[in-house]
Amino acid sequence: MSKLLMIPGPIEISPKVQEAFAVPPPGHLAPPVIEAFGRSLERMREVWLAGKDSVPFILAGGGTAAMEMAAANLVECGDRVVVACTGYFSDRMSEMLRRLGAEVIEVRVQPGRRPEPGHLDEILEAETEQGPVKALFATHVDTSTGVRIDAGAYAAVAQKFDLLSIFDGVCATAAEEFRMEEWGADVYLTASQKAIGLPPGLALLVASPRAAAARSRLKQAPPMYLDWDVWRPIMDAYEARKPAYFSTPATNLILALDAGLGEILEQGMDARFALHAGKARELRERWEGLGLTRVPEDDDGAANTLSALYYPEGVDASLVGRIGERGVIVAGGLHPEIRDRYFRVGHMGYAMTQPEMLERTVSAIADALGVRSNP
Ligand SMILES: *Cc1c(COP(=O)(O)O)cnc(C)c1O
């Protein structure tokens, strides 16, 4: 039996997705690729619960490329922006924004906490008096702490102050509730290897019409590969089922994306969100049964896509290796302030539909800890 990959991405993928992916590489103008590309763009709007005028982008790259694409199309030198800093990836976003020459206002919290929407509101009240603020950036699920922010409330605060709101959904999209149109969010981005359930290699992003229009008002064009205005005619062509070329798409991944989004939509978004919430709640009970405490401070803010768990008294990072020897790969710590004190278990996408995978994971952790797991 091969080892089970239970890290916060890449993840176990469905047989259907694997089958769609594992074909000799087709050309980017092959009719099945054009069809899969066009349908994937349409399906992204459905999975993102985005408006029909929203603009989806699919390009070869990681989640970091999607983050950079969002930043580079919305922010330029001299802009003031707010970043809700919950951990490793929001710090990365801050750094990207500083490199663009933005003035970055960080709202920082202790690992395991998240800025309350009311706190953001207060900060924006004060900052907008100093001068215009352009955008609010936040990480939907912080992969380094397992904390999920209240994205709907954040989007509402952004709207109140007329800010663009940009959410990094790399460890959340298609698993955690996100209603792009209803909440009025402007960008929601992810990568293929997380909750979307594909191999790594695609950056996926949907922009609201308001965000797309903000790109056109930039004084300085973004780097060409990341430029929405360069990619939009390509995406429009594929959606119209016409061939187009700017930079070669990852053709196998496009076939897999179409299959994966199809499976997600077959499940239905509400059912999918509920499945992750329910299974994650069960897992939290199991962790408690094993005597493990969580990094997120409250259950409302605990992600459904991964668990960040402190090592118990007398246990160190060698636990990760011992779990691996028992056939399940989990991840070590990532947040720089607590890195050596906890480990992370990814539980999103296909594995959440396979009870035996979750059971194997809990058993391997229990066995490595030398405690009994009671289902
Ligand atoms: C994984 C992850 C990223 C980075 O994605 P890469 O594909 O590794 O570049 C960014 N943000 C979050 C929240 C992530 O979980």
Ligand as a Chemical Component Dictionary entry (heavy atoms), coordinates in Angstrom:
data_LIG
# 
_chem_comp.id                   LIG 
_chem_comp.type                 NON-POLYMER 
_chem_comp.pdbx_formal_charge   0 
_chem_comp.three_letter_code    LIG 
# 
loop_
_chem_comp_atom.comp_id 
_chem_comp_atom.atom_id 
_chem_comp_atom.alt_atom_id 
_chem_comp_atom.type_symbol 
_chem_comp_atom.charge 
_chem_comp_atom.model_Cartn_x 
_chem_comp_atom.model_Cartn_y 
_chem_comp_atom.model_Cartn_z 
_chem_comp_atom.pdbx_ordinal 
LIG C1 C1 C 0 0.129  26.656 -0.423 1  
LIG C2 C2 C 0 -0.273 28.069 -0.216 2  
LIG C3 C3 C 0 0.260  29.105 -0.986 3  
LIG C4 C4 C 0 1.386  28.904 -1.961 4  
LIG O1 O1 O 0 1.073  28.051 -2.994 5  
LIG P1 P1 P 0 2.272  27.475 -3.917 6  
LIG O2 O2 O 0 1.538  26.666 -4.933 7  
LIG O3 O3 O 0 3.132  26.668 -3.014 8  
LIG O4 O4 O 0 2.979  28.635 -4.491 9  
LIG C5 C5 C 0 -0.216 30.381 -0.784 10 
LIG N1 N1 N 0 -1.158 30.642 0.121  11 
LIG C6 C6 C 0 -1.698 29.677 0.891  12 
LIG C7 C7 C 0 -2.747 30.033 1.878  13 
LIG C8 C8 C 0 -1.264 28.361 0.751  14 
LIG O5 O5 O 0 -1.783 27.415 1.516  15 
# 
loop_
_chem_comp_bond.comp_id 
_chem_comp_bond.atom_id_1 
_chem_comp_bond.atom_id_2 
_chem_comp_bond.value_order 
_chem_comp_bond.pdbx_ordinal 
LIG C1 C2 SING 1  
LIG C2 C3 SING 2  
LIG C2 C8 DOUB 3  
LIG C3 C4 SING 4  
LIG C3 C5 DOUB 5  
LIG C4 O1 SING 6  
LIG O1 P1 SING 7  
LIG P1 O2 DOUB 8  
LIG P1 O3 SING 9  
LIG P1 O4 SING 10 
LIG C5 N1 SING 11 
LIG N1 C6 DOUB 12 
LIG C6 C7 SING 13 
LIG C6 C8 SING 14 
LIG C8 O5 SING 15 
# 
